[in-house]
Amino acid sequence: MKFTVDMKKCQDHGQCVYSAPTLFALDDLGKLTFREETDGLYESEEVDESLRDDLEEAADVCPMQAIEVLD
């Protein structure tokens, strides 16, 4: 399983960090760390299936609906 984050929608609210701290983090400036890699669409590497619940919760709580879970 993978996930994407639309960095154009993301406004760094950080709700994903609380839901899935092993997958999401904020940098020292309070920005999602994926911003260092892209300003467009971030696509993750393969994520362990055991993290599915956390990842789906992160997608659900994102106020901007910027996270998509890919099977």
ZAMARGU-4260 file (C-alpha; in steps of 0.2 Angstrom, whole numbers, plus 5000, padded with zeros to 4 digits):
<rodrens>
0) 5000/5000/5000 | 5006/5018/4996 | 4998/5035/4999 | 4999/5052/4991 | 4999/5069/4998
5) 4993/5084/4987 | 5005/5097/4993 | 4995/5111/4984 | 4980/5106/4995 | 4990/5103/5011
10) 4990/5118/5023 | 5001/5110/5037 | 4987/5108/5050 | 4997/5093/5057 | 4982/5082/5060
15) 4990/5068/5050 | 5005/5069/5062 | 4994/5065/5077 | 4985/5050/5068 | 5000/5042/5060
20) 5016/5049/5068 | 5027/5035/5060 | 5022/5041/5043 | 5020/5060/5045 | 5030/5073/5053
25) 5032/5092/5054 | 5049/5101/5052 | 5056/5114/5064 | 5045/5127/5054 | 5029/5118/5057
30) 5028/5112/5039 | 5025/5094/5033 | 5042/5087/5030 | 5037/5081/5012 | 5038/5099/5007
35) 5057/5097/5006 | 5054/5083/4992 | 5040/5091/4982 | 5028/5106/4980 | 5016/5095/4970
40) 5010/5077/4973 | 5021/5067/4985 | 5019/5048/4983 | 5026/5037/4997 | 5036/5021/4996
45) 5027/5005/5000 | 5020/5006/5018 | 5017/4991/5029 | 4999/4985/5030 | 5000/4986/5049
50) 4999/5005/5047 | 4983/5005/5037 | 4972/5010/5051 | 4983/5025/5056 | 4985/5030/5038
55) 4966/5029/5034 | 4963/5040/5050 | 4976/5052/5044 | 4967/5054/5027 | 4950/5055/5036
60) 4955/5069/5048 | 4965/5080/5035 | 4955/5096/5035 | 4960/5099/5017 | 4957/5080/5011
65) 4975/5081/5004 | 4979/5063/5008 | 4974/5048/4997 | 4977/5029/5002 | 4982/5019/4987
70) 4980/5000/4988
</rodrens>
